[in-house]
Amino acid sequence: MVFQSNETSSKLMYALMSQTIIPRPIAWVLSDNGDTSYNIAPFSYFNAVSTSPPVLYISAGKKQDSFKKDTLKNIEARSHFVVHIPSVADLSLVTETSAALPFGESEAAKFGVVLNEELDWPLPRIANVTVAFLCKRFDIVEIGTQAMILGEIVSSYVSDTIATLSEGKLSVDPKGLDPLARLGNSYASLGELLNG
């Protein structure tokens, strides 16, 4: 099969890209609703951009009613957000928090997501995750129906249960992190690790 982009619907192009550009990491993003409640949502169009400055991106599309997703609205309004790397054990909560709720309804409250306050940071992080990046908005680039949110990493949390730092060298155990990956309409774990 050959798909000419200018002859392919956006729905079919999404299916093509999301089912072939795999596996994709998942950003489990917490943002501030502006009323002392928090929005939590997963994004699989996500990755690193730069290490100096440390910048990552998430891509947020519009809801079916064409309004901006809550995460995008929150980051536009208040700049700060937290990107978590969910583990396979988080699959159920990640799936639940992907539901479209009315703006301002907190996924943390609705689904019982436990949060930990962060010292000198305006937002909490999800308590059970082993990796979290505390970010501030670097830029937002509109691309068609998507918004590429660039976040500068101000601080990073990595659990001592999966990481060691010795003589300035960091080693993170990928099996301990056990990151959840997106495969089109399904999910995956790391499986077998290969050395190149």
C-alpha positions as CSV (number, residue, x, y, z in Angstrom):
1,M,0.0,0.0,0.0
2,V,1.1,3.5,-0.7
3,F,-0.5,6.5,1.1
4,Q,-0.2,9.9,-0.6
5,S,-0.5,12.4,2.2
6,N,-2.5,14.9,0.1
7,E,-5.0,12.2,-0.7
8,T,-5.2,10.6,2.8
9,S,-7.8,11.8,5.4
10,S,-6.4,13.0,8.7
11,K,-8.2,10.1,10.5
12,L,-6.4,7.5,8.2
13,M,-3.1,9.4,8.6
14,Y,-3.4,9.3,12.4
15,A,-4.1,5.5,12.2
16,L,-1.1,5.0,9.9
17,M,1.3,7.1,12.0
18,S,0.1,5.9,15.4
19,Q,0.2,2.2,14.5
20,T,3.6,2.3,12.7
21,I,5.7,4.8,14.7
22,I,5.9,2.5,17.6
23,P,6.6,1.9,20.4
24,R,6.1,5.4,21.7
25,P,6.8,6.6,25.2
26,I,3.9,8.1,27.2
27,A,3.9,11.5,29.0
28,W,1.4,11.4,31.9
29,V,0.9,15.1,32.3
30,L,-0.3,17.0,35.4
31,S,-1.4,20.6,34.9
32,D,-3.2,23.2,37.0
33,N,-6.9,23.9,36.4
34,G,-6.6,27.3,38.1
35,D,-9.0,26.4,40.9
36,T,-6.8,24.3,43.2
37,S,-7.6,21.2,41.2
38,Y,-5.4,19.3,38.7
39,N,-5.9,17.9,35.3
40,I,-4.0,14.6,34.5
41,A,-3.9,13.2,30.9
42,P,-1.6,10.9,28.9
43,F,0.0,11.8,25.6
44,S,1.9,9.4,23.3
45,Y,3.0,12.0,20.8
46,F,5.9,12.9,23.2
47,N,9.7,12.8,23.4
48,A,12.9,14.7,24.2
49,V,14.0,17.7,22.1
50,S,17.2,19.1,23.6
51,T,19.5,18.5,26.6
52,S,20.9,22.1,26.7
53,P,18.5,23.6,27.5
54,P,16.7,20.5,28.7
55,V,13.5,20.5,26.6
56,L,10.8,17.9,25.9
57,Y,7.6,18.1,23.9
58,I,4.1,16.8,24.0
59,S,1.7,17.2,21.1
60,A,-1.9,18.0,22.1
61,G,-4.7,17.8,19.6
62,K,-8.2,19.4,19.8
63,K,-11.1,17.6,21.4
64,Q,-13.8,16.2,19.1
65,D,-15.8,19.4,19.6
66,S,-12.7,21.4,18.3
67,F,-12.0,23.0,21.6
68,K,-8.5,22.9,23.0
69,K,-7.6,20.1,25.3
70,D,-7.5,21.0,29.0
71,T,-3.8,20.3,29.3
72,L,-3.1,22.9,26.5
73,K,-5.4,25.5,28.0
74,N,-3.8,25.1,31.4
75,I,-0.2,25.3,30.2
76,E,-1.1,28.4,28.1
77,A,-2.6,30.0,31.1
78,R,-0.3,29.0,33.9
79,S,3.0,27.7,32.3
80,H,3.9,25.0,34.8
81,F,3.3,21.3,34.3
82,V,4.7,17.9,35.4
83,V,5.5,15.1,32.9
84,H,5.5,11.6,34.5
85,I,6.8,8.4,32.9
86,P,4.1,5.8,33.8
87,S,5.0,2.2,34.4
88,V,3.1,-0.9,33.2
89,A,1.5,-1.0,36.7
90,D,-0.1,2.4,35.9
91,L,-1.9,1.1,32.8
92,S,-5.4,1.2,34.4
93,L,-5.0,4.7,35.8
94,V,-3.4,6.0,32.6
95,T,-6.4,4.6,30.6
96,E,-8.9,6.1,33.1
97,T,-7.3,9.6,33.0
98,S,-7.5,9.6,29.2
99,A,-11.3,10.0,29.4
100,A,-12.6,13.4,28.3
101,L,-14.0,15.1,31.4
102,P,-15.7,18.5,31.6
103,F,-13.1,21.3,31.9
104,G,-12.1,21.8,35.5
105,E,-13.2,18.3,36.7
106,S,-10.1,16.8,38.3
107,E,-8.9,13.4,37.2
108,A,-6.9,13.2,40.4
109,A,-10.0,13.5,42.5
110,K,-12.3,11.4,40.2
111,F,-9.9,8.4,39.9
112,G,-8.1,8.6,43.2
113,V,-4.7,9.5,41.9
114,V,-2.4,10.0,44.9
115,L,-0.2,13.2,44.7
116,N,2.9,14.3,46.5
117,E,3.7,17.9,47.1
118,E,7.0,19.1,45.6
119,L,9.2,21.5,47.5
120,D,9.6,24.9,45.8
121,W,7.3,23.9,43.0
122,P,3.7,25.1,42.4
123,L,2.4,21.6,41.4
124,P,2.5,18.2,43.0
125,R,3.6,15.0,41.2
126,I,1.9,11.6,41.0
127,A,3.1,9.8,44.1
128,N,3.9,6.3,42.7
129,V,5.8,7.2,39.6
130,T,9.6,6.7,39.5
131,V,10.3,9.5,37.0
132,A,8.8,13.0,36.8
133,F,10.0,16.1,35.0
134,L,8.9,19.4,36.5
135,C,8.5,21.7,33.5
136,K,7.7,25.3,32.5
137,R,6.4,26.3,29.1
138,F,9.2,27.0,26.7
139,D,7.0,27.6,23.7
140,I,3.9,26.4,22.0
141,V,3.9,25.8,18.2
142,E,0.6,25.4,16.4
143,I,0.9,22.8,13.6
144,G,-2.4,22.1,11.8
145,T,-4.9,20.7,14.4
146,Q,-2.1,20.0,16.9
147,A,-0.2,22.1,19.4
148,M,3.4,21.1,20.1
149,I,4.0,22.1,23.7
150,L,7.7,22.6,24.4
151,G,8.5,22.3,28.1
152,E,11.8,23.3,29.7
153,I,12.7,20.8,32.4
154,V,13.4,22.8,35.6
155,S,13.8,19.8,37.9
156,S,13.7,16.1,37.6
157,Y,12.7,13.4,40.1
158,V,14.1,9.9,39.7
159,S,13.4,7.3,42.4
160,D,16.4,5.9,44.2
161,T,14.8,2.5,43.6
162,I,15.7,2.6,39.9
163,A,18.8,4.9,39.7
164,T,22.3,5.2,41.0
165,L,24.7,8.2,40.7
166,S,28.4,7.4,41.1
167,E,31.2,9.8,40.2
168,G,28.9,11.9,38.1
169,K,27.6,9.0,36.1
170,L,23.9,8.2,36.2
171,S,22.6,4.7,35.6
172,V,18.8,4.1,35.4
173,D,17.5,0.6,35.4
174,P,15.0,0.3,32.5
175,K,13.5,-2.9,33.9
176,G,12.9,-1.1,37.2
177,L,11.4,1.9,35.4
178,D,9.2,-0.6,33.4
179,P,7.8,2.1,31.2
180,L,4.4,1.8,29.5
181,A,4.6,2.2,25.7
182,R,1.9,3.0,23.2
183,L,1.3,0.7,20.2
184,G,-1.5,2.2,18.1
185,N,-4.6,0.9,19.8
186,S,-2.8,-1.1,22.5
187,Y,0.1,-0.9,25.0
188,A,3.3,-2.7,25.6
189,S,6.0,-3.3,28.2
190,L,9.7,-3.4,27.5
191,G,10.0,-7.1,27.0
192,E,13.4,-8.5,26.2
193,L,16.3,-6.0,26.4
194,L,18.9,-6.2,23.6
195,N,22.5,-4.9,23.6
196,G,23.7,-3.5,20.3
